[in-house]
């Protein structure tokens, strides 16, 4: 069988991320004793193949023709697709159509957040045979057994399929009780050296080109209204044991000579005791790895002792997912327990320890007022972050806010979740502020905060981005071009 991470659609003015897809790497490791498995990261294999898309987007990765050639060469009896972003699904839809022309007997499967939350729609508009809902290991293994004549698909939990011409969805997904059951992701099935050569991980920055992402948990303790991830993972927060994580890091150092890791968790420090065990182990075992948290880290888990240990273990940067600088919005709208005073305090401590700081913020939430939006902007400015990422609210399939804006009529009934999403620009109004005005607020805030860091700390800024710009001078062009956007 062949597992594929499809080409990616991205905003043209931003940098195209390229990280080994841990989703299909984990799935491949789980089922490789049941079948011969090949993995193909189309985004990496065709990273320099760009196709312009209207409205300021670009698709990067292998062309459809090249992808089909790879499929013809491998001759799989099953092709599985990972759909990390909703904008990947139209690519999957077209590829499935071509695969069925190539050989109707090839079984096609898709998984990921988009097809999980919109299973009926995805099956109704494609020739896909199956969709795996939520966490994939147990359901996909069950499907393989059924295809090999052992069991019935209708009895698998967490799968969508066709039966007698009708779409059937078994919604009760099954989750692993203990993540210790998981083998290490099957990175050996990918061209790992290719990621080191491209060296554009999440958030672009890497101190070492030999950098890989690592995931130590699934889910999140939060229930943020704008997020679908925690619902995808079954509203549960599960972790891998610290000793297993450390064993994986040692393996990566031995096998791939890595110099840096990116924690891909929604919250790597969600279990503070376990986090301390991991970081202490990194120090005691002298792993000498740089690391940061591009997917965010929860401030409530941090204190001076934890930050000092993080720094000692190799942390050079944290990203805090604040979301809003307005206490009412955090408590009553987003429902995220962020203490803004503690956030400011921990940012100061991080700076004192020499840890870089980034912040994630979102504006334009449903029902948010102009004053609340400006509270977020002013709060972000007050933190004096090394970099601020400010996004426009965009409804995501499976999130509570998506359901809310559908119910109150602010989201058109024909809204296309598959359309490329520009999180820096919105054409729909969900807050009190119209899209045009929100865009002006966004751009003014983004550049005033980020250029202020460049002006106040030119040496730190140069050191931070020199490695990236040295390897990718084209990013300088994108940077200056974006100033005029």
Secondary structure, DSSP 4 states (H G I P E B T S, - for coil): -EEEE--EEEETTS-------HHHHHHHHHHTTTS--EEEEHHHHTTT-EEEETTTEEEES--HHHHHHHHHHHT-SEEEEE--SGGGHHHHHHHHHHHHHH-TTSEEEEESHHHHHTHHHHHHTS--SEEE-SS-HHHHHHHHHHHTTSS-GGG-SSEEEEETTEEEEE------S-GGGPPPP-GGGS-HHHHHHH---TTS--SSSSEEEE--EES-S---TT--HHHHTTT--EE--HHHHHHHHHHHHHHH---EEEE-SS-TTSSHHHHHHHHHHHHHTT---EEEEEEEE-GGG--HHHHHHHHHHTEEEEEEEEE-S-HHIIIIII-----HHHHHHHHHHHHHTT-EEEEEEEE--TT--HHHHHHHHHHHHHHT-SEEEEEE----TT-HHHHHHHHTT-S-TT--TTSPP-TT--SS--SSS-HHHHHHHHHHHHHHHHHHHHHH-HHHHHHHHHHHHHH-THHHHHHHHHHT-
